[in-house]
Amino acid sequence: MSMPPGAVSPPIGKIELCKICGNPPPRAPSSTAHLLARLPEQFDGTCGPATQDFLQQTSLYCLAHPDQFPDYRSKIIFMLTNLSGDAAKWDQPLNQR
């Protein structure tokens, strides 16, 4: 469909542009992620399945709360604050810098 000379096409909205390009429109943020992810349990440095559990719990929590973890630094600080026992001693040299 051609337009007459000098005619101005109406502006294309983001959703219409997404439809044209084949990308789905952005979804509204879900508040259910906050309900599904709970704070990870303290990690005492035990090797094996406990390590994997801690990493999975902290990863899920960070994914569910992206506004609280905008960068790697905030994620690292969050993980370090959830260490206990011998594992908590690991970050002492880092804190003394």
C-alpha positions as CSV (number, residue, x, y, z in Angstrom):
1,M,0.0,0.0,0.0
2,S,1.6,3.3,-1.1
3,M,1.0,6.7,0.5
4,P,0.3,9.8,-1.4
5,P,3.3,12.1,-2.0
6,G,3.9,14.4,1.1
7,A,1.8,12.3,3.4
8,V,3.3,11.5,6.8
9,S,2.9,8.0,8.2
10,P,1.7,7.8,11.8
11,P,4.4,6.9,14.4
12,I,4.9,3.2,15.1
13,G,4.6,2.2,18.7
14,K,6.9,-0.3,20.3
15,I,4.4,-3.1,20.3
16,E,3.6,-2.6,16.7
17,L,7.3,-2.5,15.9
18,C,7.8,-5.8,17.8
19,K,5.0,-7.4,15.8
20,I,6.6,-6.2,12.5
21,C,10.0,-7.5,13.5
22,G,8.7,-10.8,14.9
23,N,9.7,-10.2,18.5
24,P,7.1,-10.7,21.2
25,P,6.1,-7.6,23.2
26,P,7.7,-7.2,26.5
27,R,5.9,-8.9,29.4
28,A,4.9,-7.1,32.5
29,P,7.2,-7.9,35.5
30,S,6.0,-10.7,37.6
31,S,5.8,-10.4,41.3
32,T,5.5,-14.2,41.8
33,A,9.3,-14.5,41.5
34,H,9.7,-12.7,44.8
35,L,7.4,-15.3,46.4
36,L,9.2,-18.3,44.9
37,A,12.8,-17.4,45.8
38,R,13.6,-17.5,49.5
39,L,16.9,-16.4,51.1
40,P,19.6,-19.0,50.9
41,E,20.6,-20.9,54.0
42,Q,24.0,-20.0,55.5
43,F,26.8,-21.9,53.9
44,D,29.5,-23.3,56.3
45,G,32.0,-24.5,53.6
46,T,30.9,-28.1,53.5
47,C,32.0,-29.7,50.3
48,G,29.7,-31.8,48.1
49,P,25.9,-31.4,47.6
50,A,25.8,-28.5,50.2
51,T,28.0,-26.4,48.0
52,Q,25.7,-27.0,45.0
53,D,22.6,-26.3,47.0
54,F,24.1,-23.0,48.2
55,L,25.1,-21.9,44.7
56,Q,21.7,-22.8,43.3
57,Q,19.8,-21.0,46.1
58,T,21.9,-17.8,45.8
59,S,21.6,-17.8,42.0
60,L,17.9,-18.2,42.1
61,Y,17.5,-15.5,44.7
62,C,19.6,-13.1,42.6
63,L,17.6,-13.9,39.5
64,A,14.3,-13.3,41.3
65,H,15.5,-9.9,42.7
66,P,17.4,-8.3,39.8
67,D,16.7,-4.8,41.3
68,Q,18.8,-5.7,44.3
69,F,21.7,-7.1,42.4
70,P,22.5,-4.8,39.4
71,D,26.1,-5.9,39.1
72,Y,28.6,-8.7,40.1
73,R,29.9,-6.8,43.1
74,S,26.5,-6.7,44.8
75,K,26.1,-10.5,44.1
76,I,29.5,-11.3,45.6
77,I,28.7,-9.2,48.7
78,F,25.4,-11.0,49.0
79,M,27.1,-14.4,48.8
80,L,29.8,-13.4,51.3
81,T,27.2,-12.3,53.8
82,N,25.6,-15.7,53.7
83,L,28.8,-17.6,54.7
84,S,29.2,-19.0,58.2
85,G,31.8,-21.0,60.1
86,D,35.1,-21.7,58.3
87,A,33.6,-20.4,55.1
88,A,33.1,-17.0,56.7
89,K,36.8,-16.7,57.4
90,W,37.5,-16.9,53.6
91,D,36.6,-13.3,53.0
92,Q,38.6,-11.8,55.9
93,P,41.7,-11.1,53.7
94,L,39.4,-9.3,51.2
95,N,37.9,-7.2,53.9
96,Q,41.2,-6.1,55.3
97,R,42.3,-4.4,52.0
